[in-house]
Amino acid sequence: MPKEIIRTGEKWEGQMSFSQGVKSGSLVFVSGQGALDNDGNVVGKGDIQAQTRKALSNLQKVLKNAGASLSDVVKVTTFITNRGPGMVKAYDTVFGEFFPTACPASTLVEVKSLVLKDMMVEIEAIAVLP
């Protein structure tokens, strides 16, 4: 089955050796999305909710460019650098804003660090097109 590379037009997109997303048949695979602005700068430093909101907005943008939406997401994997008191709840509050009903299957993993120093969260997803 042929695959289609999904791009979002971010200025930083060509500077890293991965695709933002890949569509193959009815499946869309979205690479880990962080709280990056168009220039590749981390936004919301130190604020898990701001970073989660931006990461999910970026994920939503990739899905849209693939012809999908958040309602098509069947699996999410989240990497978080600190699951200490209140952090997971703060993350989950924002996650619930983007997935208010019919939440996808989900895995949350605590990691020591992410690709950029100030990133606190990275979210990847798999979606199935209708």
N, C-alpha and C positions, 0 to 999 in steps of 0.2 A: 504494500500500500504506500503510495507516495506521501511524502511529508511536506508540509508548508511551514516555513519559518515565519513567526509572528514578530513584528517589530512595532515599536511605539513612537519612534522618532525622537527619543531622548538624545541630547547632545553626547552623553557618555556611552551610549549604546555600542558603538563600534570599538570602544577601548578595552572591552573585556571579551574573553574567549568563550562566550556562551550565548544562546538565543534566549530572549525574554520568554518566548513560548514556541511550542511546536504543535501543529495540528496534523493529525493523521486519521483519516476517516472521520468518525464522529467523536474522536477523543481530542481533547486539548490539554496539553501539559504545560503548566506555567512554572517557570523557574522561580526560585526564591526571590521574593520581592521585599525590599527594605524601605526604610523611610528616606528615600533619595529624591531630591528635586531634579529638575531637567538637566542641571549641570553636573549631577552626581554627588552633590553635597548632602550630608546627613542633616535632616531637619528634626526638630524636637529633641535635641540632645538632653538626655537625662529624664525625659518624660515618656514613659511607656505607653500612655494613652495616645499622645500625639504621634508617636512612631508607629503604633499599631494602626491608627487611622490612616496615616500616609501609606504604609505598606499595603493595606487593604485597598486603598484608592488606586495605587499602582497596579495591583493585581486585577482590579476591576477594569482598568484601562487595557491591559493585555487581553483579557477575556473579550472585551468589546471589539478589539481589533481582529480577534479570531472568529467573531460572529456569535459569541457566547455571552452569558451574564452570570452573576453570582448564583442565580437560581439553578444553573446548570452544573454547579460544582458538587462533586460527589465525595471528594477527599481533600483534606487540608492537612499539611504538616507544618507546624510552627516550631521554630527554634528561638529560644529566649535565653538571654544571658544571666537572668536573675529571677528565680521563681520564689524569692523571699516573701515575707509577710506583705500581703496586699498587692503584690505584683501580678500574680495570676488573675486575681479578681479584677484588677484594673484592666488587664488585657482582655479578659472575658467580657467585661462590660462593653468595650468598643466592638469586639467580635460580634456580640449580640445585636449591635446597631446595624451591621452589615448583613447578618444572617438572623433576622428576627423570628423566622419560622423554618421548619424543615432544615435544620442544621446539617451540614455534611458530616461524614465520618471524619474524625479529627485525632491527631496525635500532637502532643506538646512535649518538646525535648529541651532540657536545660543544657546549654553548651557554655564552654569557658569564654569563647569570643566568636565574633562573626567577621566577615571579610573586611569591614571598615571599623576602626577603633570605637567610634561613638554609636555604632548600631547596637540596639538592644533587642531587636526582633527581626526575624526573617520568615516569610510565609510563602510556601509553595502550594500548588493546587493541581488537581485533575478535574476536568469537567467533561461531561458528555453532552454533545449537541443533540437537540431534539430531532 
